[in-house]
Amino acid sequence: MMSVKKREQQVGLWAAIYRGDVSGVKHFFLSGADVNDVDHLGANTNSRGTMLHSAARAGNVEMIRLVLSHNEVDIFVCDNDGRTAEDVAIYNGHFEVATILRKEKVAAITSQTRSRENTNSLRAHTAQQNSFAYQGNSVDMYHQHFSNKSNT
C-alpha cells in the first residue's frame, strides 16, 4: 500500500504531466516520484497508461525526453488497451514523439542483446576454462596412474 505522502506526490506528478509542466515534473522526479506509475485518477482512467503514455498522447517532445531520461522507465509497458507509448503517439499523429520512442526501444533492445551476448560469452569462456582445468586434471591423473604402475 502506498503511503499518503507518496500518493500525494504521485497525484502532483500526474497533474504536472497533464499540464505539460516540465519543471513541475522535474521537481517530482527529484523528490523520488515513480516514473512508471499508472494513472488511476486522471482523465485517462479507461486506458490507465503511464506518464510516458500521457506525454505521447500530448505529443510533448520535451516531456518525452524528460521521462525517458530516467533509467527506470519501462518503454515497453502497455496500457489497458495493449498499446505502448509509441502506439499512442502514432495514433494521435505525433510522429516526432513516435520516432524518439522507436529509437529508444531499438537502443534498449540492442543494449539487452549486447548484455546477453556478453553474459553468454563470459559463460562460454568460463565453461571452456573449467573444461581445460578438468581435462588437465584428467591428464595429470592419467599420468599419475600409469607412472605408479610403471614403478611397480
LUMKOLZA-296744 format. One record per residue: residue number from 1; residue in three letters; y, x, z of N, C-alpha, C, O in turn. Coordinates in steps of 0.1 Angstrom, whole numbers, plus 5000, padded with zeros to 4 digits. Example, Ala and Ser with C-alpha at 12.3 -4.5 7.8 and 13.67 -1.06 7.14 Angstrom:
2
1	ala	4943	5132	5078	4955	5123	5078	4967	5132	5078	4967	5142	5085
2	ser	4978	5128	5071	4989	5137	5071	5000	5129	5079	5011	5134	5080
! end
This chain:
152
1	met	4988	5008	5000	5000	5000	5000	5012	5009	5000	5013	5019	5007
2	met	5022	5005	4992	5034	5013	4991	5044	5009	5002	5046	4997	5006
3	ser	5050	5020	5008	5060	5017	5019	5072	5010	5013	5075	5010	5001
4	val	5080	5003	5022	5091	4996	5018	5102	5005	5012	5108	5002	5002
5	lys	5103	5017	5018	5113	5027	5012	5109	5031	4998	5117	5031	4989
6	lys	5096	5034	4996	5091	5038	4983	5093	5027	4973	5096	5029	4962
7	arg	5090	5014	4977	5091	5003	4968	5106	5001	4964	5109	4998	4953
8	glu	5115	5002	4974	5129	5001	4971	5134	5012	4961	5141	5009	4952
9	gln	5128	5023	4963	5131	5034	4954	5126	5031	4940	5133	5033	4930
10	gln	5114	5026	4938	5109	5022	4925	5117	5011	4919	5119	5011	4907
11	val	5121	5001	4927	5129	4990	4921	5142	4995	4916	5147	4991	4906
12	gly	5148	5004	4924	5161	5010	4920	5159	5018	4907	5168	5018	4898
13	leu	5148	5025	4906	5145	5033	4894	5143	5023	4882	5149	5026	4871
14	trp	5136	5012	4884	5134	5003	4873	5148	4997	4868	5150	4994	4857
15	ala	5156	4994	4878	5169	4988	4875	5177	4998	4866	5184	4994	4857
16	ala	5177	5011	4870	5183	5021	4862	5177	5022	4848	5185	5024	4838
17	ile	5164	5021	4847	5158	5021	4834	5163	5010	4825	5167	5012	4814
18	tyr	5163	4998	4831	5168	4986	4823	5182	4987	4819	5186	4983	4808
19	arg	5191	4993	4827	5205	4995	4824	5207	5007	4814	5218	5008	4808
20	gly	5197	5015	4812	5198	5027	4804	5206	5038	4811	5212	5046	4804
21	asp	5206	5037	4824	5214	5046	4833	5206	5059	4835	5199	5061	4844
22	val	5208	5069	4826	5201	5082	4826	5204	5089	4839	5195	5095	4845
23	ser	5216	5090	4844	5219	5097	4856	5213	5090	4868	5209	5097	4877
24	gly	5212	5077	4868	5206	5070	4879	5191	5073	4879	5185	5075	4889
25	val	5185	5073	4867	5170	5076	4866	5168	5091	4871	5158	5093	4878
26	lys	5176	5100	4867	5175	5114	4872	5176	5114	4887	5168	5121	4894
27	his	5185	5107	4893	5186	5106	4908	5173	5101	4914	5168	5108	4924
28	phe	5167	5091	4909	5155	5086	4915	5143	5095	4912	5134	5096	4921
29	phe	5143	5102	4901	5132	5111	4899	5133	5123	4909	5123	5127	4914
30	leu	5145	5127	4911	5147	5138	4921	5144	5134	4935	5140	5142	4943
31	ser	5144	5121	4937	5140	5115	4951	5125	5113	4952	5120	5109	4962
32	gly	5118	5116	4941	5104	5116	4941	5098	5103	4936	5086	5099	4939
33	ala	5105	5095	4928	5100	5082	4923	5088	5085	4913	5088	5096	4907
34	asp	5079	5076	4912	5067	5077	4904	5070	5074	4890	5074	5063	4886
35	val	5069	5084	4881	5072	5083	4867	5062	5073	4860	5065	5068	4849
36	asn	5050	5072	4865	5040	5063	4859	5039	5049	4865	5029	5042	4863
37	asp	5049	5046	4874	5049	5032	4880	5048	5022	4869	5055	5023	4859
38	val	5041	5011	4872	5040	5000	4863	5050	4989	4867	5051	4986	4879
39	asp	5057	4983	4858	5067	4973	4860	5060	4960	4864	5054	4953	4856
40	his	5062	4956	4877	5057	4943	4882	5068	4933	4885	5065	4921	4886
41	leu	5080	4938	4885	5091	4929	4890	5101	4926	4879	5109	4916	4880
42	gly	5102	4934	4869	5113	4933	4859	5111	4923	4848	5102	4914	4849
43	ala	5119	4924	4838	5119	4914	4827	5106	4915	4819	5103	4905	4811
44	asn	5099	4926	4820	5087	4928	4812	5075	4925	4819	5065	4932	4819
45	thr	5074	4914	4827	5063	4911	4835	5050	4907	4828	5039	4908	4833
46	asn	5052	4903	4815	5040	4900	4807	5032	4912	4803	5020	4912	4804
47	ser	5039	4922	4798	5032	4934	4793	5030	4945	4804	5020	4952	4803
48	arg	5038	4945	4814	5036	4954	4825	5034	4968	4821	5023	4974	4824
49	gly	5043	4974	4813	5042	4988	4809	5049	4997	4819	5054	4993	4829
50	thr	5049	5009	4815	5055	5020	4824	5070	5022	4819	5075	5015	4810
51	met	5076	5031	4826	5090	5034	4822	5091	5039	4808	5101	5037	4801
52	leu	5081	5046	4804	5080	5051	4790	5080	5040	4780	5087	5040	4770
53	his	5073	5029	4784	5073	5017	4775	5086	5011	4774	5091	5007	4764
54	ser	5093	5010	4786	5106	5003	4786	5117	5011	4779	5125	5006	4771
55	ala	5116	5025	4780	5125	5033	4773	5123	5032	4758	5132	5032	4749
56	ala	5110	5031	4754	5106	5030	4740	5111	5017	4734	5115	5016	4723
57	arg	5109	5006	4742	5114	4993	4738	5129	4992	4735	5133	4986	4726
58	ala	5136	5000	4744	5151	5000	4742	5155	5010	4731	5167	5009	4727
59	gly	5146	5019	4727	5150	5029	4717	5159	5040	4723	5167	5046	4715
60	asn	5159	5042	4736	5168	5051	4742	5162	5066	4742	5154	5069	4750
61	val	5167	5073	4732	5161	5087	4730	5164	5096	4742	5154	5103	4746
62	glu	5175	5095	4748	5178	5104	4760	5169	5100	4771	5164	5109	4778
63	met	5167	5087	4773	5158	5083	4784	5143	5087	4781	5136	5091	4790
64	ile	5139	5086	4769	5126	5090	4765	5124	5105	4768	5114	5109	4774
65	arg	5133	5113	4764	5132	5127	4767	5132	5130	4782	5125	5139	4786
66	leu	5140	5123	4789	5140	5125	4804	5127	5121	4810	5122	5129	4818
67	val	5121	5110	4806	5108	5106	4812	5098	5116	4808	5089	5119	4816
68	leu	5098	5120	4795	5088	5130	4790	5089	5143	4797	5080	5151	4797
69	ser	5101	5147	4803	5103	5160	4809	5095	5161	4822	5093	5172	4827
70	his	5089	5151	4827	5081	5151	4839	5066	5154	4835	5060	5146	4827
71	asn	5060	5165	4840	5047	5168	4837	5037	5157	4840	5026	5157	4834
72	glu	5040	5149	4850	5030	5139	4854	5030	5127	4845	5021	5118	4847
73	val	5039	5125	4836	5039	5113	4828	5027	5112	4819	5022	5122	4814
74	asp	5021	5100	4819	5009	5097	4811	5013	5091	4798	5016	5079	4798
75	ile	5014	5099	4788	5018	5094	4775	5008	5085	4768	5011	5078	4758
76	phe	4996	5085	4772	4985	5077	4766	4983	5064	4772	4975	5056	4767
77	val	4990	5061	4783	4987	5048	4790	4992	5036	4782	5001	5037	4774
78	cys	4984	5026	4783	4987	5013	4776	4992	5003	4785	4988	5002	4797
79	asp	5000	4994	4779	5005	4982	4787	4994	4971	4787	4983	4974	4781
80	asn	4996	4960	4793	4986	4949	4793	4982	4944	4779	4971	4938	4778
81	asp	4990	4947	4769	4987	4943	4756	4980	4954	4748	4977	4952	4736
82	gly	4977	4965	4755	4969	4975	4749	4978	4985	4740	4972	4992	4732
83	arg	4991	4984	4742	5000	4993	4734	5005	5005	4742	5008	5004	4754
84	thr	5005	5016	4735	5012	5028	4741	5027	5027	4739	5031	5018	4732
85	ala	5034	5036	4745	5049	5036	4743	5052	5038	4728	5062	5032	4723
86	glu	5044	5046	4722	5047	5049	4707	5045	5035	4699	5053	5032	4691
87	asp	5035	5028	4702	5033	5015	4696	5045	5006	4698	5049	4999	4689
88	val	5050	5005	4710	5061	4997	4714	5074	5001	4706	5081	4993	4701
89	ala	5076	5014	4705	5087	5019	4697	5086	5015	4683	5096	5011	4677
90	ile	5075	5016	4677	5073	5013	4663	5075	4998	4661	5082	4993	4652
91	tyr	5069	4990	4670	5070	4975	4669	5085	4971	4670	5089	4961	4663
92	asn	5093	4978	4678	5107	4975	4679	5116	4982	4669	5129	4981	4670
93	gly	5111	4989	4660	5118	4996	4649	5125	5008	4654	5135	5013	4647
94	his	5121	5015	4665	5127	5027	4670	5119	5039	4665	5112	5045	4673
95	phe	5121	5043	4653	5112	5053	4646	5115	5067	4651	5106	5075	4652
96	glu	5128	5070	4655	5131	5083	4661	5123	5085	4674	5118	5095	4677
97	val	5123	5074	4682	5116	5075	4695	5101	5076	4693	5094	5084	4699
98	ala	5096	5068	4683	5082	5069	4679	5078	5083	4675	5067	5088	4679
99	thr	5086	5090	4667	5084	5103	4663	5083	5113	4675	5074	5122	4675
100	ile	5092	5111	4684	5093	5120	4696	5080	5118	4704	5073	5128	4708
101	leu	5076	5106	4705	5063	5103	4713	5051	5108	4706	5042	5113	4712
102	arg	5051	5106	4693	5039	5111	4685	5038	5127	4686	5027	5132	4688
103	lys	5049	5134	4685	5049	5148	4687	5044	5152	4701	5037	5162	4702
104	glu	5048	5144	4711	5044	5147	4725	5029	5145	4726	5022	5153	4733
105	lys	5024	5135	4720	5009	5132	4720	5002	5143	4714	4992	5148	4719
106	val	5006	5148	4702	5000	5159	4695	5000	5171	4703	4990	5178	4704
107	ala	5011	5174	4710	5012	5186	4718	5003	5185	4730	4996	5195	4734
108	ala	5001	5173	4736	4992	5171	4747	4978	5172	4743	4970	5179	4750
109	ile	4974	5167	4732	4961	5168	4727	4958	5183	4723	4947	5188	4727
110	thr	4967	5190	4717	4965	5204	4714	4963	5212	4726	4955	5221	4727
111	ser	4971	5209	4736	4971	5217	4749	4957	5214	4756	4951	5223	4761
112	gln	4953	5202	4756	4940	5198	4762	4928	5205	4754	4919	5210	4761
113	thr	4929	5205	4741	4919	5211	4733	4918	5226	4736	4908	5232	4738
114	arg	4930	5233	4736	4931	5247	4739	4925	5250	4753	4918	5260	4755
115	ser	4929	5242	4762	4924	5244	4776	4909	5243	4776	4902	5251	4783
116	arg	4903	5232	4770	4889	5231	4769	4882	5243	4762	4872	5248	4766
117	glu	4888	5247	4751	4883	5259	4744	4883	5271	4752	4873	5279	4752
118	asn	4894	5273	4760	4894	5285	4769	4884	5284	4780	4877	5294	4783
119	thr	4882	5272	4785	4872	5269	4796	4858	5272	4790	4850	5279	4796
120	asn	4855	5266	4778	4842	5268	4772	4840	5283	4769	4829	5288	4770
121	ser	4850	5289	4764	4849	5304	4760	4846	5312	4773	4838	5321	4773
122	leu	4853	5309	4784	4851	5315	4797	4836	5313	4801	4830	5322	4806
123	arg	4832	5300	4801	4818	5297	4805	4808	5305	4796	4798	5310	4802
124	ala	4810	5305	4783	4801	5312	4774	4801	5327	4778	4790	5333	4778
125	his	4812	5333	4780	4813	5347	4783	4806	5350	4797	4799	5359	4798
126	thr	4808	5341	4807	4802	5343	4820	4787	5341	4818	4779	5349	4824
127	ala	4782	5332	4810	4768	5330	4808	4762	5342	4801	4751	5346	4804
128	gln	4769	5347	4791	4765	5359	4784	4764	5371	4794	4754	5378	4794
129	gln	4774	5373	4802	4773	5383	4812	4762	5382	4822	4755	5391	4825
130	asn	4759	5369	4826	4748	5367	4835	4735	5369	4828	4726	5374	4834
131	ser	4734	5366	4816	4722	5368	4808	4719	5383	4807	4708	5387	4808
132	phe	4730	5391	4804	4728	5405	4803	4724	5411	4816	4715	5419	4817
133	ala	4730	5406	4827	4726	5411	4840	4712	5407	4843	4704	5416	4849
134	tyr	4707	5395	4840	4694	5391	4842	4684	5400	4834	4674	5404	4839
135	gln	4687	5401	4821	4679	5409	4812	4678	5424	4817	4668	5430	4817
136	gly	4689	5429	4822	4689	5442	4827	4680	5443	4839	4673	5453	4841
137	asn	4681	5433	4848	4672	5433	4860	4657	5433	4855	4648	5439	4861
138	ser	4654	5425	4845	4641	5423	4840	4636	5437	4834	4624	5441	4837
139	val	4644	5443	4827	4641	5456	4821	4638	5466	4833	4629	5474	4832
140	asp	4647	5466	4843	4645	5475	4854	4632	5472	4861	4625	5481	4865
141	met	4629	5460	4863	4617	5456	4870	4605	5460	4861	4595	5464	4867
142	tyr	4606	5459	4848	4595	5462	4839	4593	5477	4840	4581	5482	4842
143	his	4604	5485	4840	4602	5500	4841	4596	5504	4854	4588	5513	4856
144	gln	4601	5497	4865	4597	5500	4878	4582	5497	4879	4574	5504	4885
145	his	4578	5485	4874	4564	5481	4875	4555	5491	4868	4544	5495	4873
146	phe	4558	5495	4855	4550	5504	4848	4551	5519	4853	4541	5526	4852
147	ser	4562	5522	4858	4563	5536	4863	4554	5537	4876	4549	5548	4879
148	asn	4553	5526	4884	4545	5526	4896	4530	5527	4891	4522	5534	4898
149	lys	4526	5520	4880	4512	5520	4876	4509	5534	4870	4497	5539	4872
150	ser	4518	5541	4864	4515	5554	4858	4514	5564	4869	4507	5575	4868
151	asn	4520	5562	4881	4519	5571	4892	4506	5569	4899	4502	5578	4907
152	thr	4499	5558	4897	4486	5555	4905	4474	5560	4897	4463	5558	4902
! end
